[in-house]
């Protein structure tokens, strides 16, 4: 069966369902999205967070004022 047809069938079916079934389908959708996020972005985000913490501990960070001064000096030329 064509995917577009299947989607339309599901939409039509959802319009006839009560609130309990809609909540179940929505919970499944959210769970699926969370799983996909954890599988893909979660690891990347955790890795970036770890690097950020390490940078902060080692002093490889700059204040907002330092960053603003840096860019102001570059644009002043």
C-alpha positions as CSV (number, residue, x, y, z in Angstrom):
1,X,0.0,0.0,0.0
2,X,1.2,3.5,-0.8
3,X,2.5,5.4,2.2
4,X,0.4,8.5,1.4
5,X,-2.7,6.4,1.3
6,X,-1.8,4.7,4.6
7,X,-1.3,8.1,6.2
8,X,-4.7,9.3,5.1
9,X,-6.3,6.1,6.4
10,X,-4.6,6.7,9.8
11,X,-5.7,10.3,9.9
12,X,-9.3,9.3,9.0
13,X,-9.2,6.6,11.7
14,X,-7.9,9.0,14.3
15,X,-10.8,11.4,13.7
16,X,-13.2,8.7,14.9
17,X,-11.3,7.7,18.1
18,X,-12.0,8.9,21.6
19,X,-9.7,10.8,23.8
20,X,-8.2,7.7,25.4
21,X,-7.0,6.3,22.1
22,X,-5.7,9.7,21.0
23,X,-3.7,9.9,24.2
24,X,-2.2,6.5,23.6
25,X,-1.3,7.3,20.0
26,X,0.3,10.6,21.2
27,X,2.2,8.8,23.9
28,X,3.6,6.4,21.3
29,X,4.5,9.3,19.1
30,X,6.4,11.1,21.9
31,X,8.1,7.9,22.9
32,X,9.2,7.3,19.4
33,X,10.5,10.9,19.0
34,X,12.4,10.6,22.3
35,X,14.0,7.3,21.3
36,X,15.1,8.8,18.0
37,X,16.6,11.8,19.8
38,X,18.4,9.7,22.3
39,X,19.8,7.4,19.5
40,X,21.1,10.2,17.3
41,X,21.4,13.5,19.0
42,X,21.6,12.3,22.6
43,X,25.2,10.9,22.2
44,X,26.4,14.0,20.3
45,X,24.9,16.3,22.9
46,X,26.4,14.3,25.7
47,X,29.8,14.5,24.0
48,X,29.5,18.2,23.6
49,X,28.4,18.7,27.1
50,X,31.4,16.7,28.3
51,X,33.8,18.8,26.3
52,X,32.1,22.0,27.6
53,X,32.6,20.9,31.2
54,X,36.2,20.1,30.5
55,X,36.8,23.4,28.8
56,X,35.2,25.2,31.8
57,X,37.4,23.3,34.3
58,X,40.6,24.0,32.3
59,X,39.8,27.7,31.9
60,X,39.2,27.6,28.2
61,X,36.2,29.9,28.4
62,X,35.7,33.6,27.8
63,X,33.4,36.1,29.5
64,X,30.6,37.8,27.5
65,X,32.6,41.1,27.9
66,X,35.7,39.5,26.4
67,X,33.8,38.2,23.4
68,X,32.1,41.6,22.8
69,X,35.4,43.4,23.1
70,X,37.0,41.0,20.6
71,X,34.3,41.5,18.0
72,X,34.2,45.2,18.5
73,X,37.9,45.4,17.9
74,X,37.5,43.4,14.7
75,X,34.7,45.6,13.4
76,X,36.5,48.9,14.3
77,X,39.1,48.3,11.6
